[in-house]
Amino acid sequence: MDHEPSEASKGRASMPPQQIAVEDFTQVAFEGVLRAIEARNREDFRLPYGPIIYGIVWDPDMQLREVFGPQGGTPGQ
Amino acid sequence: MHDPDERDALRPPERKAQDTCSASDSLPLCPSAQPEMESSVVFGVVGGSVEEPRLAYLKEPQPVTDEILELSGPVKPTEVFRFAAPCAGSGCKHFDGADCSLAKRTVSMLPAAVNKIPPCRIRPRCRWWRQEGVAACMRCPVVVTENYRFTEEQRRVADPDQ
């Protein structure tokens, strides 16, 4: 069965990048969560190797304290 | 006539002088960082559609807080938000010793996604912009830091071993 795109993702693909105010942040974030959930649930692109990380990828030899604050952190999560 | 954001974007990157500055507030920012990184800020929310994500740029980037991270609910914050944090340099597998290879591949392997320069507030400190100029900005709106929906080209660009 074909997947029906959610209302949150319909008709917005051609929109140019928008600028949002802080007061609109929560609503836009909510729509972003819906898009992310939909991306996870689409059966047609559930690939065996999971999501891609399009951004910083930690070198295993790095000194974490050079990047994280005093509280530390978990690379890649 | 260009608006202020466009003027910023069109100004030639002053890469060498800025990259060697030791002041933390002038360090280049990775525009696809993780929220746990020191000095990380949220500068955008990934909207658009599953097939064609589009980043909405915050008028004022926000420091990362627990409240903001909780807004992502059942998915990871990096699936919803874009974070910027000081470039990790050699701590990152994309850094080749001089440049961000991810930015290089993004510009060379992916098509421009928009025909207008995005209204991005981190641009003056963005490593991708300093390195690749406006070409990086034109591809930035489709970048999702952690993405379950991607093209084969995006997968190859994101792979640091390419």
gemmi code that builds the backbone of each chain (N, CA, C; Angstrom):
import gemmi

chains = {
    "A": [
        ("MET", (0.849, -1.201, 0.000), (0.000, 0.000, 0.000), (0.882, 1.247, 0.000)),
        ("ASP", (0.500, 2.189, -0.833), (1.272, 3.420, -0.885), (1.125, 4.199, 0.407)),
        ("HIS", (2.218, 4.818, 0.779), (2.185, 5.619, 1.992), (1.648, 7.002, 1.670)),
        ("GLU", (0.738, 7.451, 2.482), (0.165, 8.783, 2.275), (0.954, 9.810, 3.090)),
        ("PRO", (1.550, 10.787, 2.447), (2.301, 11.786, 3.197), (1.408, 12.513, 4.205)),
        ("SER", (2.005, 12.882, 5.312), (1.241, 13.591, 6.325), (0.922, 15.010, 5.864)),
        ("GLU", (-0.041, 15.612, 6.531), (-0.369, 17.004, 6.220), (0.838, 17.903, 6.427)),
        ("ALA", (1.655, 17.515, 7.410), (2.818, 18.362, 7.723), (3.812, 18.425, 6.578)),
        ("SER", (3.815, 17.404, 5.731), (4.832, 17.393, 4.691), (4.275, 17.673, 3.300)),
        ("LYS", (2.998, 17.895, 3.208), (2.411, 18.145, 1.891), (2.632, 19.584, 1.435)),
        ("GLY", (3.002, 19.715, 0.189), (2.975, 21.019, -0.433), (3.994, 22.021, 0.058)),
        ("ARG", (5.023, 21.560, 0.731), (5.990, 22.514, 1.245), (7.367, 22.326, 0.638)),
        ("ALA", (7.491, 21.302, -0.181), (8.822, 20.961, -0.659), (9.441, 22.058, -1.494)),
        ("SER", (8.631, 22.802, -2.215), (9.198, 23.793, -3.106), (9.415, 25.141, -2.422)),
        ("MET", (9.085, 25.204, -1.152), (9.239, 26.477, -0.450), (10.715, 26.829, -0.291)),
        ("PRO", (11.059, 28.082, -0.481), (12.434, 28.496, -0.225), (12.692, 28.485, 1.280)),
        ("PRO", (13.952, 28.519, 1.689), (14.252, 28.541, 3.116), (13.581, 29.722, 3.805)),
        ("GLN", (13.016, 29.449, 4.948), (12.305, 30.475, 5.704), (13.147, 30.930, 6.893)),
        ("GLN", (12.801, 32.081, 7.393), (13.401, 32.545, 8.637), (12.300, 32.568, 9.686)),
        ("ILE", (12.589, 32.033, 10.856), (11.550, 31.928, 11.877), (11.954, 32.665, 13.143)),
        ("ALA", (10.950, 33.222, 13.781), (11.166, 33.949, 15.020), (11.124, 32.977, 16.194)),
        ("VAL", (11.725, 33.389, 17.282), (11.791, 32.534, 18.464), (10.392, 32.138, 18.929)),
        ("GLU", (9.451, 33.065, 18.821), (8.101, 32.755, 19.308), (7.399, 31.691, 18.460)),
        ("ASP", (7.884, 31.474, 17.248), (7.300, 30.438, 16.397), (8.061, 29.118, 16.489)),
        ("PHE", (9.084, 29.116, 17.299), (9.999, 27.975, 17.337), (9.283, 26.674, 17.690)),
        ("THR", (8.452, 26.705, 18.719), (7.811, 25.481, 19.187), (6.923, 24.864, 18.113)),
        ("GLN", (6.152, 25.686, 17.432), (5.258, 25.168, 16.389), (6.054, 24.586, 15.222)),
        ("VAL", (7.094, 25.293, 14.813), (7.906, 24.798, 13.702), (8.619, 23.512, 14.099)),
        ("ALA", (9.075, 23.464, 15.358), (9.736, 22.246, 15.838), (8.763, 21.071, 15.827)),
        ("PHE", (7.530, 21.311, 16.219), (6.524, 20.249, 16.217), (6.331, 19.704, 14.801)),
        ("GLU", (6.246, 20.591, 13.830), (6.110, 20.143, 12.441), (7.355, 19.375, 11.994)),
        ("GLY", (8.515, 19.808, 12.505), (9.753, 19.089, 12.190), (9.770, 17.688, 12.769)),
        ("VAL", (9.209, 17.539, 13.958), (9.129, 16.213, 14.573), (8.225, 15.305, 13.746)),
        ("LEU", (7.111, 15.847, 13.274), (6.217, 15.041, 12.433), (6.926, 14.571, 11.163)),
        ("ARG", (7.697, 15.490, 10.562), (8.442, 15.109, 9.362), (9.454, 14.002, 9.685)),
        ("ALA", (10.141, 14.130, 10.832), (11.152, 13.135, 11.204), (10.512, 11.771, 11.489)),
        ("ILE", (9.368, 11.784, 12.143), (8.671, 10.518, 12.415), (8.253, 9.864, 11.105)),
        ("GLU", (7.738, 10.690, 10.215), (7.328, 10.160, 8.916), (8.526, 9.581, 8.171)),
        ("ALA", (9.666, 10.251, 8.257), (10.873, 9.747, 7.593), (11.275, 8.391, 8.157)),
        ("ARG", (11.151, 8.236, 9.464), (11.515, 6.955, 10.084), (10.555, 5.844, 9.681)),
        ("ASN", (9.298, 6.190, 9.464), (8.273, 5.171, 9.272), (8.040, 4.769, 7.824)),
        ("ARG", (8.630, 5.499, 6.904), (8.428, 5.142, 5.497), (9.056, 3.787, 5.197)),
        ("GLU", (8.257, 2.869, 4.791), (8.756, 1.520, 4.539), (9.665, 1.477, 3.323)),
        ("ASP", (9.439, 2.393, 2.375), (10.180, 2.294, 1.128), (11.649, 2.688, 1.264)),
        ("PHE", (12.033, 3.259, 2.371), (13.468, 3.547, 2.510), (14.010, 3.152, 3.871)),
        ("ARG", (13.476, 2.098, 4.432), (14.107, 1.516, 5.613), (15.283, 0.689, 5.126)),
        ("LEU", (16.433, 1.229, 5.286), (17.613, 0.553, 4.769), (18.312, -0.207, 5.896)),
        ("PRO", (19.037, -1.240, 5.520), (19.623, -2.091, 6.559), (20.678, -1.385, 7.399)),
        ("TYR", (21.248, -0.289, 6.875), (22.313, 0.349, 7.647), (21.853, 1.607, 8.371)),
        ("GLY", (20.562, 1.819, 8.482), (20.046, 2.881, 9.331), (20.280, 4.268, 8.782)),
        ("PRO", (20.200, 5.275, 9.644), (20.318, 6.651, 9.167), (21.758, 7.003, 8.819)),
        ("ILE", (21.903, 8.051, 8.059), (23.241, 8.601, 7.838), (23.452, 9.764, 8.795)),
        ("ILE", (24.698, 9.981, 9.160), (25.070, 11.154, 9.939), (25.735, 12.121, 8.969)),
        ("TYR", (25.010, 13.191, 8.666), (25.527, 14.184, 7.730), (26.069, 15.341, 8.564)),
        ("GLY", (27.251, 15.143, 9.070), (27.845, 16.162, 9.943), (29.053, 15.585, 10.637)),
        ("ILE", (29.361, 16.145, 11.760), (30.580, 15.755, 12.449), (30.573, 14.258, 12.777)),
        ("VAL", (31.680, 13.626, 12.456), (31.883, 12.211, 12.775), (33.164, 12.126, 13.577)),
        ("TRP", (33.043, 11.655, 14.795), (34.177, 11.705, 15.712), (35.293, 10.771, 15.301)),
        ("ASP", (36.480, 11.289, 15.403), (37.651, 10.444, 15.250), (37.830, 9.694, 16.565)),
        ("PRO", (37.923, 8.384, 16.533), (38.004, 7.628, 17.790), (39.225, 7.966, 18.624)),
        ("ASP", (40.223, 8.578, 18.026), (41.429, 8.904, 18.781), (41.387, 10.282, 19.410)),
        ("MET", (40.302, 11.004, 19.205), (40.258, 12.377, 19.687), (40.173, 12.451, 21.204)),
        ("GLN", (40.591, 13.563, 21.737), (40.450, 13.829, 23.150), (39.119, 14.528, 23.366)),
        ("LEU", (38.184, 13.827, 23.991), (36.829, 14.359, 24.087), (36.761, 15.673, 24.844)),
        ("ARG", (37.622, 15.850, 25.811), (37.546, 17.093, 26.584), (37.871, 18.320, 25.742)),
        ("GLU", (38.509, 18.082, 24.595), (38.811, 19.210, 23.720), (37.558, 19.706, 23.003)),
        ("VAL", (36.539, 18.861, 22.958), (35.331, 19.225, 22.223), (34.167, 19.464, 23.158)),
        ("PHE", (34.006, 18.580, 24.154), (32.871, 18.706, 25.045), (33.209, 19.600, 26.232)),
        ("GLY", (32.157, 20.056, 26.874), (32.327, 20.839, 28.080), (32.708, 19.969, 29.249)),
        ("PRO", (32.802, 20.569, 30.444), (33.216, 19.825, 31.621), (32.287, 18.663, 31.954)),
        ("GLN", (31.016, 18.756, 31.528), (30.084, 17.669, 31.825), (30.297, 16.481, 30.896)),
        ("GLY", (31.083, 16.670, 29.881), (31.310, 15.579, 28.949), (30.140, 15.376, 28.016)),
        ("GLY", (30.154, 14.248, 27.345), (29.081, 13.967, 26.405), (29.326, 12.634, 25.752)),
        ("THR", (28.423, 12.265, 24.897), (28.556, 10.989, 24.210), (28.661, 11.251, 22.717)),
        ("PRO", (29.803, 10.995, 22.137), (29.965, 11.298, 20.727), (28.903, 10.633, 19.873)),
        ("GLY", (28.390, 11.407, 18.959), (27.474, 10.866, 17.968), (26.059, 10.644, 18.470)),
        ("GLN", (25.768, 10.992, 19.690), (24.401, 10.803, 20.192), (23.797, 12.127, 20.584)),
    ],
    "B": [
        ("MET", (19.690, 44.791, -6.090), (20.248, 45.143, -4.792), (20.067, 43.971, -3.831)),
        ("HIS", (21.087, 43.739, -3.047), (21.051, 42.591, -2.155), (20.612, 43.018, -0.761)),
        ("ASP", (19.882, 42.097, -0.076), (19.566, 42.360, 1.308), (20.807, 42.067, 2.155)),
        ("PRO", (20.784, 42.413, 3.464), (21.986, 42.250, 4.291), (22.518, 40.826, 4.306)),
        ("ASP", (21.627, 39.824, 4.342), (22.099, 38.441, 4.362), (22.841, 38.105, 3.087)),
        ("GLU", (22.313, 38.584, 1.964), (22.972, 38.302, 0.698), (24.327, 38.991, 0.616)),
        ("ARG", (24.406, 40.196, 1.160), (25.707, 40.885, 1.145), (26.728, 40.097, 1.955)),
        ("ASP", (26.291, 39.572, 3.119), (27.185, 38.749, 3.930), (27.680, 37.549, 3.141)),
        ("ALA", (26.725, 36.911, 2.463), (27.067, 35.676, 1.763), (27.990, 35.933, 0.592)),
        ("LEU", (27.829, 37.070, -0.034), (28.608, 37.351, -1.223), (30.000, 37.887, -0.912)),
        ("ARG", (30.185, 38.293, 0.324), (31.503, 38.804, 0.702), (32.507, 37.646, 0.654)),
        ("PRO", (33.664, 37.878, 0.050), (34.632, 36.777, -0.044), (35.022, 36.275, 1.346)),
        ("PRO", (35.043, 34.960, 1.543), (35.445, 34.424, 2.836), (36.859, 34.840, 3.204)),
        ("GLU", (37.041, 35.237, 4.447), (38.369, 35.602, 4.933), (38.916, 34.428, 5.723)),
        ("ARG", (39.034, 33.345, 5.024), (39.240, 32.068, 5.676), (40.556, 31.966, 6.447)),
        ("LYS", (41.632, 32.289, 5.817), (42.924, 32.039, 6.447), (43.105, 32.871, 7.704)),
        ("ALA", (42.778, 34.153, 7.606), (42.978, 35.018, 8.757), (42.098, 34.597, 9.918)),
        ("GLN", (40.837, 34.224, 9.635), (39.924, 33.896, 10.714), (40.227, 32.535, 11.321)),
        ("ASP", (40.627, 31.595, 10.509), (40.861, 30.252, 11.022), (42.052, 30.198, 11.960)),
        ("THR", (42.959, 31.126, 11.828), (44.134, 31.068, 12.674), (43.977, 31.915, 13.922)),
        ("CYS", (42.848, 32.601, 14.052), (42.622, 33.416, 15.234), (42.349, 32.522, 16.433)),
        ("SER", (42.906, 32.875, 17.579), (42.755, 32.008, 18.743), (41.518, 32.342, 19.563)),
        ("ALA", (40.893, 33.471, 19.327), (39.722, 33.837, 20.121), (38.578, 32.877, 19.825)),
        ("SER", (37.950, 32.345, 20.872), (36.934, 31.317, 20.669), (35.736, 31.842, 19.902)),
        ("ASP", (35.452, 33.142, 20.024), (34.274, 33.651, 19.337), (34.499, 33.869, 17.856)),
        ("SER", (35.671, 33.620, 17.376), (35.884, 33.717, 15.941), (36.236, 32.356, 15.342)),
        ("LEU", (36.232, 31.312, 16.168), (36.487, 29.983, 15.623), (35.397, 29.621, 14.628)),
        ("PRO", (35.749, 28.915, 13.573), (34.710, 28.511, 12.623), (33.727, 27.553, 13.279)),
        ("LEU", (32.485, 27.669, 12.861), (31.438, 26.805, 13.400), (31.106, 25.709, 12.398)),
        ("CYS", (31.011, 24.490, 12.906), (30.462, 23.401, 12.104), (28.946, 23.595, 12.048)),
        ("PRO", (28.367, 23.634, 10.846), (26.923, 23.860, 10.751), (26.097, 22.578, 10.819)),
        ("SER", (26.741, 21.473, 11.131), (25.989, 20.225, 11.317), (26.618, 19.481, 12.486)),
        ("ALA", (26.551, 20.142, 13.653), (27.214, 19.659, 14.860), (26.231, 18.870, 15.727)),
        ("GLN", (26.714, 18.465, 16.880), (25.888, 17.726, 17.835), (25.561, 18.639, 19.021)),
        ("PRO", (24.399, 18.436, 19.628), (23.987, 19.354, 20.694), (24.833, 19.267, 21.957)),
        ("GLU", (25.531, 18.147, 22.154), (26.334, 18.004, 23.377), (27.636, 18.774, 23.315)),
        ("MET", (27.987, 19.262, 22.150), (29.262, 19.958, 22.011), (29.232, 21.297, 22.730)),
        ("GLU", (30.374, 21.650, 23.267), (30.473, 22.902, 24.003), (30.118, 24.082, 23.089)),
        ("SER", (29.363, 25.023, 23.623), (28.952, 26.238, 22.905), (28.011, 25.957, 21.736)),
        ("SER", (27.385, 24.788, 21.741), (26.465, 24.454, 20.654), (25.224, 25.346, 20.707)),
        ("VAL", (24.764, 25.746, 19.532), (23.529, 26.536, 19.427), (22.616, 25.912, 18.378)),
        ("VAL", (21.321, 26.112, 18.547), (20.352, 25.730, 17.523), (20.230, 26.903, 16.564)),
        ("PHE", (20.404, 26.632, 15.279), (20.240, 27.744, 14.333), (19.170, 27.464, 13.286)),
        ("GLY", (18.588, 26.245, 13.317), (17.554, 25.961, 12.346), (16.718, 24.761, 12.732)),
        ("VAL", (15.545, 24.677, 12.100), (14.629, 23.559, 12.281), (14.351, 22.972, 10.905)),
        ("VAL", (14.453, 21.655, 10.807), (14.250, 21.012, 9.513), (12.757, 20.855, 9.247)),
        ("GLY", (12.276, 21.598, 8.290), (10.877, 21.502, 7.889), (10.786, 20.903, 6.504)),
        ("GLY", (9.877, 21.422, 5.713), (9.684, 20.884, 4.376), (9.000, 19.538, 4.431)),
        ("SER", (9.362, 18.681, 3.507), (8.743, 17.358, 3.452), (9.796, 16.288, 3.665)),
        ("VAL", (9.344, 15.063, 3.805), (10.282, 13.952, 3.940), (11.160, 13.869, 2.694)),
        ("GLU", (10.538, 14.021, 1.543), (11.292, 13.903, 0.294), (12.223, 15.091, 0.072)),
        ("GLU", (11.769, 16.264, 0.463), (12.573, 17.461, 0.239), (12.608, 18.309, 1.496)),
        ("PRO", (13.472, 17.954, 2.424), (13.569, 18.757, 3.643), (14.042, 20.175, 3.331)),
        ("ARG", (13.577, 21.110, 4.119), (14.028, 22.496, 3.974), (14.265, 23.064, 5.365)),
        ("LEU", (15.458, 23.563, 5.555), (15.785, 24.138, 6.850), (15.144, 25.511, 6.999)),
        ("ALA", (14.462, 25.706, 8.137), (13.974, 27.042, 8.503), (14.994, 27.634, 9.466)),
        ("TYR", (15.478, 28.806, 9.135), (16.584, 29.416, 9.884), (16.041, 30.318, 10.983)),
        ("LEU", (16.556, 30.149, 12.179), (16.130, 30.993, 13.288), (16.662, 32.409, 13.112)),
        ("LYS", (15.813, 33.369, 13.415), (16.278, 34.758, 13.359), (17.393, 34.993, 14.372)),
        ("GLU", (17.293, 34.302, 15.491), (18.344, 34.384, 16.496), (18.683, 32.976, 16.964)),
        ("PRO", (19.873, 32.469, 16.645), (20.254, 31.143, 17.144), (20.131, 31.084, 18.665)),
        ("GLN", (19.729, 29.914, 19.146), (19.458, 29.751, 20.575), (20.445, 28.773, 21.204)),
        ("PRO", (20.894, 29.081, 22.422), (21.738, 28.101, 23.126), (20.956, 26.809, 23.353)),
        ("VAL", (21.664, 25.714, 23.358), (21.008, 24.423, 23.577), (20.602, 24.306, 25.047)),
        ("THR", (19.341, 23.978, 25.255), (18.831, 23.748, 26.613), (18.080, 22.420, 26.630)),
        ("ASP", (17.850, 21.920, 27.819), (17.068, 20.683, 27.938), (15.676, 20.875, 27.354)),
        ("GLU", (15.105, 22.055, 27.532), (13.756, 22.312, 27.038), (13.716, 22.222, 25.507)),
        ("ILE", (14.724, 22.765, 24.870), (14.760, 22.687, 23.408), (14.947, 21.246, 22.953)),
        ("LEU", (15.839, 20.529, 23.598), (16.086, 19.142, 23.195), (14.836, 18.285, 23.387)),
        ("GLU", (14.077, 18.583, 24.431), (12.858, 17.798, 24.695), (11.796, 18.016, 23.627)),
        ("LEU", (11.885, 19.116, 22.893), (10.898, 19.374, 21.840), (10.950, 18.329, 20.727)),
        ("SER", (12.079, 17.628, 20.623), (12.165, 16.623, 19.552), (11.405, 15.352, 19.908)),
        ("GLY", (10.956, 15.242, 21.132), (10.091, 14.134, 21.525), (10.661, 12.769, 21.227)),
        ("PRO", (9.975, 11.983, 20.386), (10.381, 10.588, 20.187), (11.548, 10.395, 19.223)),
        ("VAL", (11.984, 11.458, 18.570), (13.116, 11.315, 17.649), (14.302, 12.081, 18.217)),
        ("LYS", (15.449, 11.888, 17.597), (16.649, 12.562, 18.100), (16.630, 14.046, 17.715)),
        ("PRO", (17.170, 14.890, 18.579), (17.222, 16.317, 18.234), (17.896, 16.582, 16.891)),
        ("THR", (18.858, 15.748, 16.527), (19.572, 15.964, 15.263), (18.755, 15.565, 14.043)),
        ("GLU", (17.588, 14.959, 14.253), (16.667, 14.691, 13.142), (15.753, 15.882, 12.887)),
        ("VAL", (15.703, 16.789, 13.849), (14.753, 17.904, 13.772), (15.462, 19.250, 13.685)),
        ("PHE", (16.528, 19.385, 14.452), (17.213, 20.675, 14.535), (18.578, 20.601, 13.868)),
        ("ARG", (19.079, 21.771, 13.526), (20.481, 21.880, 13.117), (21.216, 22.661, 14.196)),
        ("PHE", (22.349, 22.092, 14.595), (23.162, 22.703, 15.632), (24.478, 23.183, 15.026)),
        ("ALA", (24.983, 24.268, 15.571), (26.298, 24.754, 15.180), (27.170, 24.800, 16.427)),
        ("ALA", (28.401, 24.364, 16.267), (29.357, 24.373, 17.381), (30.750, 24.526, 16.792)),
        ("PRO", (31.704, 24.991, 17.606), (33.051, 25.158, 17.069), (33.567, 23.880, 16.392)),
        ("CYS", (34.111, 24.076, 15.203), (34.647, 22.964, 14.423), (35.639, 22.167, 15.272)),
        ("ALA", (35.488, 20.850, 15.258), (36.355, 19.974, 16.055), (37.703, 19.746, 15.394)),
        ("GLY", (37.886, 20.263, 14.194), (39.172, 20.108, 13.513), (39.567, 18.647, 13.382)),
        ("SER", (40.760, 18.334, 13.823), (41.267, 16.971, 13.642), (40.530, 15.950, 14.503)),
        ("GLY", (39.645, 16.419, 15.377), (38.814, 15.488, 16.126), (37.696, 14.893, 15.298)),
        ("CYS", (37.493, 15.451, 14.122), (36.408, 14.995, 13.242), (37.000, 14.266, 12.047)),
        ("LYS", (36.380, 13.164, 11.677), (36.906, 12.375, 10.564), (36.770, 13.075, 9.217)),
        ("HIS", (35.956, 14.133, 9.154), (35.819, 14.860, 7.891), (36.950, 15.881, 7.691)),
        ("PHE", (37.715, 16.144, 8.726), (38.763, 17.161, 8.610), (40.008, 16.519, 8.007)),
        ("ASP", (40.477, 17.106, 6.916), (41.609, 16.487, 6.213), (42.956, 17.116, 6.580)),
        ("GLY", (42.952, 17.921, 7.604), (44.189, 18.581, 8.008), (44.187, 20.051, 7.659)),
        ("ALA", (43.378, 20.414, 6.681), (43.282, 21.815, 6.277), (41.831, 22.234, 6.067)),
        ("ASP", (41.048, 21.333, 5.526), (39.672, 21.662, 5.145), (38.686, 20.630, 5.678)),
        ("CYS", (37.425, 21.027, 5.610), (36.331, 20.105, 5.911), (35.991, 19.368, 4.610)),
        ("SER", (36.285, 18.092, 4.581), (36.031, 17.333, 3.350), (34.534, 17.151, 3.126)),
        ("LEU", (33.744, 17.201, 4.191), (32.287, 17.094, 4.017), (31.766, 18.299, 3.232)),
        ("ALA", (32.259, 19.474, 3.571), (31.840, 20.667, 2.831), (32.282, 20.582, 1.371)),
        ("LYS", (33.491, 20.088, 1.162), (33.989, 19.938, -0.215), (33.104, 19.011, -1.027)),
        ("ARG", (32.799, 17.849, -0.441), (31.985, 16.879, -1.176), (30.562, 17.397, -1.384)),
        ("THR", (30.056, 18.098, -0.378), (28.704, 18.637, -0.501), (28.601, 19.538, -1.725)),
        ("VAL", (29.574, 20.396, -1.891), (29.539, 21.353, -3.001), (29.824, 20.667, -4.340)),
        ("SER", (30.707, 19.701, -4.313), (31.111, 19.097, -5.586), (30.167, 17.995, -6.055)),
        ("MET", (29.440, 17.375, -5.123), (28.653, 16.190, -5.505), (27.147, 16.404, -5.454)),
        ("LEU", (26.689, 17.427, -4.737), (25.245, 17.649, -4.637), (24.846, 18.886, -5.426)),
        ("PRO", (23.661, 18.869, -6.017), (23.193, 20.058, -6.733), (22.738, 21.140, -5.756)),
        ("ALA", (22.762, 22.365, -6.203), (22.205, 23.451, -5.389), (20.724, 23.174, -5.160)),
        ("ALA", (20.286, 23.446, -3.939), (18.905, 23.130, -3.564), (17.988, 24.340, -3.652)),
        ("VAL", (18.561, 25.510, -3.598), (17.775, 26.742, -3.630), (18.468, 27.728, -4.561)),
        ("ASN", (17.711, 28.708, -4.994), (18.314, 29.719, -5.871), (18.417, 31.076, -5.185)),
        ("LYS", (18.153, 31.087, -3.872), (18.289, 32.316, -3.109), (19.086, 31.985, -1.848)),
        ("ILE", (19.970, 32.861, -1.489), (20.832, 32.599, -0.334), (20.000, 32.574, 0.943)),
        ("PRO", (20.101, 31.506, 1.722), (19.279, 31.400, 2.929), (19.606, 32.493, 3.944)),
        ("PRO", (18.595, 32.866, 4.737), (18.783, 33.913, 5.760), (19.429, 33.338, 7.017)),
        ("CYS", (20.700, 33.019, 6.922), (21.393, 32.292, 7.987), (22.206, 33.243, 8.858)),
        ("ARG", (22.014, 33.134, 10.186), (22.698, 34.045, 11.098), (24.088, 33.553, 11.512)),
        ("ILE", (24.400, 32.312, 11.248), (25.744, 31.845, 11.629), (26.741, 31.979, 10.478)),
        ("ARG", (26.265, 32.420, 9.335), (27.106, 32.407, 8.138), (28.501, 33.022, 8.353)),
        ("PRO", (28.622, 34.169, 9.011), (29.971, 34.748, 9.129), (30.985, 33.842, 9.814)),
        ("ARG", (30.486, 32.923, 10.646), (31.412, 32.019, 11.329), (31.345, 30.598, 10.780)),
        ("CYS", (30.532, 30.356, 9.794), (30.327, 28.989, 9.308), (31.567, 28.482, 8.558)),
        ("ARG", (32.043, 27.316, 8.968), (33.218, 26.760, 8.288), (32.902, 26.445, 6.832)),
        ("TRP", (31.727, 25.918, 6.596), (31.387, 25.563, 5.210), (31.391, 26.810, 4.337)),
        ("TRP", (30.846, 27.904, 4.816), (30.819, 29.128, 4.022), (32.224, 29.702, 3.861)),
        ("ARG", (32.985, 29.715, 4.956), (34.345, 30.245, 4.862), (35.169, 29.458, 3.855)),
        ("GLN", (34.904, 28.179, 3.770), (35.699, 27.315, 2.900), (35.173, 27.284, 1.470)),
        ("GLU", (33.871, 27.165, 1.323), (33.296, 26.940, -0.007), (32.471, 28.113, -0.522)),
        ("GLY", (32.251, 29.105, 0.341), (31.492, 30.264, -0.092), (30.009, 29.977, -0.272)),
        ("VAL", (29.386, 30.771, -1.118), (27.935, 30.697, -1.309), (27.490, 29.320, -1.806)),
        ("ALA", (28.349, 28.619, -2.493), (27.976, 27.292, -3.007), (27.528, 26.375, -1.868)),
        ("ALA", (28.155, 26.498, -0.716), (27.750, 25.680, 0.437), (26.387, 26.125, 0.949)),
        ("CYS", (26.174, 27.440, 0.984), (24.888, 27.963, 1.472), (23.720, 27.471, 0.614)),
        ("MET", (23.953, 27.316, -0.663), (22.874, 26.921, -1.562), (22.490, 25.453, -1.408)),
        ("ARG", (23.321, 24.714, -0.708), (23.035, 23.293, -0.466), (22.656, 23.027, 0.984)),
        ("CYS", (22.929, 23.954, 1.856), (22.682, 23.788, 3.285), (21.225, 23.469, 3.636)),
        ("PRO", (20.233, 24.058, 2.967), (18.853, 23.850, 3.414), (18.354, 22.418, 3.340)),
        ("VAL", (19.025, 21.550, 2.590), (18.542, 20.162, 2.509), (19.307, 19.230, 3.445)),
        ("VAL", (20.257, 19.784, 4.173), (21.052, 18.930, 5.067), (20.263, 18.628, 6.337)),
        ("VAL", (20.150, 17.340, 6.627), (19.573, 16.868, 7.887), (20.682, 16.093, 8.576)),
        ("THR", (21.032, 16.505, 9.798), (22.222, 15.933, 10.432), (22.091, 14.421, 10.622)),
        ("GLU", (20.963, 13.970, 11.110), (20.727, 12.527, 11.219), (19.472, 12.221, 10.424)),
        ("ASN", (19.639, 11.446, 9.370), (18.588, 11.376, 8.362), (18.286, 9.942, 7.955)),
        ("TYR", (17.022, 9.584, 8.056), (16.574, 8.255, 7.635), (16.156, 8.236, 6.170)),
        ("ARG", (16.026, 9.403, 5.596), (15.593, 9.495, 4.206), (16.689, 10.226, 3.441)),
        ("PHE", (17.406, 9.505, 2.606), (18.527, 10.134, 1.925), (18.712, 9.500, 0.560)),
        ("THR", (19.369, 10.231, -0.295), (19.678, 9.705, -1.617), (21.034, 9.000, -1.575)),
        ("GLU", (21.305, 8.246, -2.590), (22.596, 7.573, -2.674), (23.731, 8.604, -2.708)),
        ("GLU", (23.495, 9.729, -3.373), (24.522, 10.770, -3.419), (24.774, 11.335, -2.020)),
        ("GLN", (23.713, 11.568, -1.286), (23.882, 12.096, 0.075), (24.624, 11.092, 0.950)),
        ("ARG", (24.324, 9.816, 0.770), (25.018, 8.805, 1.571), (26.517, 8.826, 1.279)),
        ("ARG", (26.856, 8.972, 0.017), (28.281, 8.980, -0.332), (28.956, 10.256, 0.170)),
        ("VAL", (28.258, 11.363, 0.091), (28.844, 12.626, 0.573), (29.070, 12.561, 2.077)),
        ("ALA", (28.134, 11.962, 2.799), (28.222, 11.934, 4.265), (29.271, 10.967, 4.779)),
        ("ASP", (29.731, 10.077, 3.932), (30.681, 9.048, 4.359), (32.090, 9.638, 4.434)),
        ("PRO", (32.677, 9.701, 5.622), (34.018, 10.318, 5.728), (35.115, 9.500, 5.061)),
        ("ASP", (34.821, 8.267, 4.724), (35.834, 7.430, 4.080), (35.805, 7.541, 2.562)),
        ("GLN", (34.910, 8.394, 2.038), (34.859, 8.575, 0.578), (36.077, 9.345, 0.112)),
    ],
}
model = gemmi.Model(1)
for chain_id, residues in chains.items():
    chain = gemmi.Chain(chain_id)
    for i, (resn, *xyz) in enumerate(residues, 1):
        res = gemmi.Residue()
        res.name, res.seqid = resn, gemmi.SeqId(i, " ")
        for name, pos in zip(("N", "CA", "C"), xyz):
            atom = gemmi.Atom()
            atom.name, atom.element = name, gemmi.Element(name[0])
            atom.pos, atom.b_iso = gemmi.Position(*pos), 0.0
            res.add_atom(atom)
        chain.add_residue(res)
    model.add_chain(chain)
structure = gemmi.Structure()
structure.add_model(model)
structure.setup_entities()
